[in-house]
Amino acid sequence: MAHNETIRREFAKQAASFGDRGLTLSSHEHLTWMVGILPLASDFRVLDVATGTGHLSRAIAPHVRQVVAVDVTPEMLDKAKEEAVRSDLDNILFEEADAAALPYPDASFDMVVSRLAIHHFEKPGLQLGEMVRVCKPDHTVAIIDLLSPADKSMIESYNRLERLRDVSHTLALTEGQLVDAMASSGLSVQSVDKREIAVDFERWVEMTGTNFQTRDRIKAELQAELRGGAKTGMRPYMQEGTLKFLQTWCVAIGTRSSAKTAGKQRL
Ligand SMILES: C[S@@+](CC[C@H](N)C(=O)[O-])C[C@H]1O[C@@H](n2cnc3c(N)ncnc32)[C@H](O)[C@@H]1O
């Protein structure tokens, strides 16, 4: 799949800095919030889909029997393995796999989680269907992702700026679209918890290695908005001379409805 090549190329570049301290990605506070919502149990075997460098896997591992952490980018998995060793965690199994074709039998996990990956999928119904298929009936599939603004006039500009920064970004869904996609994949959505996350613009574009011309182009749009220009959906603001903006992150909890229907429907 051509998009997976784009994913591997972009995340091979990002792997080195993805685990850096001080990023929203590695924030202990945000991870504690997310893990606190997940209905984990000590005997659970949990699948983390598109684990990246394993931030969420490492936060979950102390609470469960095993985490199986998959990703399509080998460089991200290499970093994840290093980090797990450094954290002294020996119950995370890392495997290279495509979320669109998970190499596991039906109903083989007690919980399936995925963080910040849906907005990299071209047809998220496909990967959601796979997550539902491998989850045991009546168990949880938890989707953590950034949300598009609900205002239709900003969905296009918000995702356009995200794609300018990182070409592997496809589409951040609105809350309504995410809930619909989960429901269409055979999940009964139990809750959607949201948080506003402050992002430092320079660190954001540095992490993806966005070229300098493009950084300036995105920055110009955010600065124009600050001066009263067109709303981009990024909600930029200045803090002590630093350009920042807000993302909405959500933790959406779905329960696999039944063994028969789950995984059959697609977005
Ligand atoms: C933004 S990172 C998020 C990583 C991690 N879940 C986290 O929250 O820190 C997105 C990850 O999704 C992975 N990815 C994208 N498409 C994938 C696919 N089809 N199958 C498996 N992994 C995929 C990328 O390789 C990358 O590591």
Ligand as a Chemical Component Dictionary entry (heavy atoms), coordinates in Angstrom:
data_LIG
# 
_chem_comp.id                   LIG 
_chem_comp.type                 NON-POLYMER 
_chem_comp.pdbx_formal_charge   0 
_chem_comp.three_letter_code    LIG 
# 
loop_
_chem_comp_atom.comp_id 
_chem_comp_atom.atom_id 
_chem_comp_atom.alt_atom_id 
_chem_comp_atom.type_symbol 
_chem_comp_atom.charge 
_chem_comp_atom.model_Cartn_x 
_chem_comp_atom.model_Cartn_y 
_chem_comp_atom.model_Cartn_z 
_chem_comp_atom.pdbx_ordinal 
LIG C1  C1  C 0  1.698  9.748  15.583 1  
LIG S1  S1  S 1  2.435  8.181  15.788 2  
LIG C2  C2  C 0  1.682  7.638  17.289 3  
LIG C3  C3  C 0  2.496  6.606  18.014 4  
LIG C4  C4  C 0  1.955  6.149  19.364 5  
LIG N1  N1  N 0  0.689  5.464  19.242 6  
LIG C5  C5  C 0  1.854  7.284  20.336 7  
LIG O1  O1  O 0  0.737  7.721  20.613 8  
LIG O2  O2  O -1 2.878  7.762  20.837 9  
LIG C6  C6  C 0  1.612  7.201  14.582 10 
LIG C7  C7  C 0  2.177  5.789  14.444 11 
LIG O3  O3  O 0  1.283  5.049  13.618 12 
LIG C8  C8  C 0  2.043  4.116  12.878 13 
LIG N2  N2  N 0  1.190  3.643  11.792 14 
LIG C9  C9  C 0  0.598  4.379  10.839 15 
LIG N3  N3  N 0  -0.113 3.604  10.002 16 
LIG C10 C10 C 0  0.014  2.337  10.469 17 
LIG C11 C11 C 0  -0.509 1.079  10.070 18 
LIG N4  N4  N 0  -1.300 0.970  8.999  19 
LIG N5  N5  N 0  -0.203 -0.010 10.794 20 
LIG C12 C12 C 0  0.601  0.074  11.885 21 
LIG N6  N6  N 0  1.128  1.228  12.305 22 
LIG C13 C13 C 0  0.842  2.356  11.616 23 
LIG C14 C14 C 0  3.258  4.915  12.476 24 
LIG O4  O4  O 0  4.316  4.095  12.060 25 
LIG C15 C15 C 0  3.541  5.682  13.755 26 
LIG O5  O5  O 0  4.433  4.988  14.574 27 
# 
loop_
_chem_comp_bond.comp_id 
_chem_comp_bond.atom_id_1 
_chem_comp_bond.atom_id_2 
_chem_comp_bond.value_order 
_chem_comp_bond.pdbx_ordinal 
LIG C1  S1  SING 1  
LIG S1  C2  SING 2  
LIG S1  C6  SING 3  
LIG C2  C3  SING 4  
LIG C3  C4  SING 5  
LIG C4  N1  SING 6  
LIG C4  C5  SING 7  
LIG C5  O1  DOUB 8  
LIG C5  O2  SING 9  
LIG C6  C7  SING 10 
LIG C7  O3  SING 11 
LIG C7  C15 SING 12 
LIG O3  C8  SING 13 
LIG C8  N2  SING 14 
LIG C8  C14 SING 15 
LIG N2  C9  SING 16 
LIG N2  C13 SING 17 
LIG C9  N3  DOUB 18 
LIG N3  C10 SING 19 
LIG C10 C11 SING 20 
LIG C10 C13 DOUB 21 
LIG C11 N4  SING 22 
LIG C11 N5  DOUB 23 
LIG N5  C12 SING 24 
LIG C12 N6  DOUB 25 
LIG N6  C13 SING 26 
LIG C14 O4  SING 27 
LIG C14 C15 SING 28 
LIG C15 O5  SING 29 
# 
